[in-house]
Amino acid sequence: MRGIKTLRRTFVKSALVLAAGMATMSAPLVSAEEWAEKEELKFGFIKLTDMAPLAVAYEKGYFEEEGLYVTLEAQANWKVLLDRVIDGQLDGAHMLAGQPLGATIGFGTQAHIITAFSMDLNGNGITVSNDIWSQMKEHIPHEDGKPVHPIKADALKPVVEKYKADGKPFNMGMVFPVSTHNYELRYWLAAGGIHPGYYAPHKGDTSGQIDADALLSVTPPPQMPATMEAGTIYGYCVGEPWNQQAVFKGIGVPVITDYEIWKNNPEKVFGVSKQWADKYPITHKKVVKAMIRAAAWLDADNNANRPEAVKILSKSQYVGADYDVIANSMTGTFEYEKGDKREVPDFNVFFRYNATYPYYSDAIWYLTQMRRWGQISEEKSDDWFMETAKKVYRPDIYASAAKELIKEGKLDAKDFPDFATETGFKPAQKGFIDNIVYDGSKPNEYLKKFEIGLKGAEKI
Amino acid sequence: MTTALSNIAWISPFVSIAKGEDVSGNIQTIIKTIGLPLAGLLVFLMIWQAAASNINTSLGQFPGPGDVVTQTKGLLTEHFTEREKADAFYERQEKRNAARVKQDPTYVPKIRDYTGKPTYIDQIGTSLVTVLSGFILASLIAIPFGIVIGLSANLYSAFNPVIQIFKPVSPLAWLPIVTMVVSALYVSDDPMVPKSFVTSMITVMLCCLWPTVINTAVGVASIPKDLVNVSQVLRLSYMEHVRKIVLPSSIPMVFTGLRLSLGIAWMVLIAAEMLAQNPGLGKFVWDEFQNGSSDSLGRIMVAVITIGLIGFLLDRVMLMIQRKVSWDKSAATR
């Protein structure tokens, strides 16, 4: 024991000398360096592959290089995670894009949460049980013996109608009322003419099952496969690796990825409370810097680092699923039916296409879906959508972090949007499964394009 | 040395053989004390292996004894790599602190604890500390309380219903209440011990209080009349009566209670850790279940066996202490 201690001491001593040398050499360069106000931080996450930027920033030492000592802690479910960010037990967390928005407008728990970093694009899938799949399959066009993708919910409609006629509820799982998954599953179902149900918070109804053909309910992501195996739900929408897990376990078949529902849709964000961000602005900026570097690493050289990232994620303290299960989607492929593995190179996007930049138009899309399904029970003006997005999404903090990285030579200016001219609105987006075009600057007009869903002054 | 060795049941026959005493008789004793348990264990392992290869779950085959050995090794390796990472972490931190002091002389360097994950061994440590804290806290309350109500039949009748009602309450029922109360009352910016630790400890305490209370009370109430008379003749004060007469004569019963309590404490702790996501073996089991990797079941099995072994060891330790302090050696053999 003493041997180890002396060894450690000599090591530290030589390290000190070394460090002193380095410090004098680089002193003029970093003389104006700021220090984080809070150095010991605890961030929460849910066991999903898109928590990767956090794990990578930790394992690759990006947090430490910013002088931050971060502990990452898996959380039981999205509600617990949000509550712990609100009451300060967590400094920040991997959040569903809808969570900061929902919390800020007061759907569910009311609290002002902001985000300056978008964690990834795409990454979800919809899976149905083997039994439902065999019933759906006869309604899906085939080519060369394989089903033609993307599969629309039209193929599921006859199945749901049969259940309805038999008086049996058709239950499906999603991960949280304001989750991307809820909106994507609803979008897909509604595009195929299946009504996913309305919310009516002003009447105290937050089950989201009013007028529903398919009844959606909440299940935490890691428990999805087990819940479907138990027969409680017939299908679910969730992030990876829980769709691929169903294939590996042979209990279900993923029918569509969210990339096919909406090409390059924003998925998770890194959320902190407004209060925390105001109290520790430098810390917040440094956190964003470390995470931008992690995201860039994840997408560098055409996903060359992904296998290493998968190795990190498969550790039990992060996602903990088997390497092969995580690798399937993280390395750009997706397995639908067992053996039917297809290339989806953009299934998980962490950095390219400016994936990390918090676009106002992304925020507004989520707000439009909250309005569409009644979570926002009254008509809101286009200005309201704009103001709310600005309250929650903070590209200004992102820009200051990115500019520092460019100055330090860690990343290139061409990796980022042009901050001088960027408005925060993506040009009108196509690429939705129902071919409806989304323009973030006209939310009310967008809502009018949907056949199923609340619009204008409609109220439940 | 030999006398100390010969006190341990399964070693004494070897010692006797070495001394050349009653060889055939001692061999029989050896077969009984070592051979039979070993045979039982072997049969169990065989049944386990056979059953395991016939159970297929969606996470792969049910782990047999071989998988458990592999996983145990894996967990140990993980522990040592994590320790190396921790050392590297402290080194980097020293460097960074030194560099910072260079630039900003007013900065007082601070060494922060390792931020990596707790290893399996760490989890065992956390669980043991938690269970012992809860158990000691419970004993500190239960023994005095048991003595007081044991000494007075009236007090006993008064408190008995309360005890009987709370005794069968499961930890899972207490947990939400304890969690909320601890969150409300235990507020500090830089807490000495984490909230989760306090929650687990109090839950354990509430559940393992009762066997000690009841056994102590019964032990105290059943002191031989003669001893009580002696105490009265000598006109011992209340405290002296407790110290000289009550405690010594009720110790076997108190320890029976304590042993039961510790057993319950250990079981409650694992459940509390699982449900409340408090660090420890219970959380380890839950996390592995959530991970759903092909190693998960094997790792959970390792935890199951560890929990059993530790529970067994805790019981043996209590038994040893009981033998040491008890005058009635025959009361504590099993």
Interface residues (C-beta under 8 A of the other chain):
Chain A: R8 F11 V12 A15 L16 L18 A19 A20 M22 A23 T24 A27 V30 S31 E33 W35 E39 E40 K47 Y58 G61 E64 G67 Y69 V70 T71 A74 A76 P222 Q223 P225 A226 E229 Q245 K249 G250 I251 S314 S316 Q317 V319 G320 A321 D322 V325
Chain B: S58 L59 D87 Y90 E91 R92 Q93 E94 K95 R96 A98 A99 R100 K102 Q103 D104 Y107 R112 T115 K117 Q277 D287 E288 Q290 N291 G292 S293 S294 D295 S296 R299
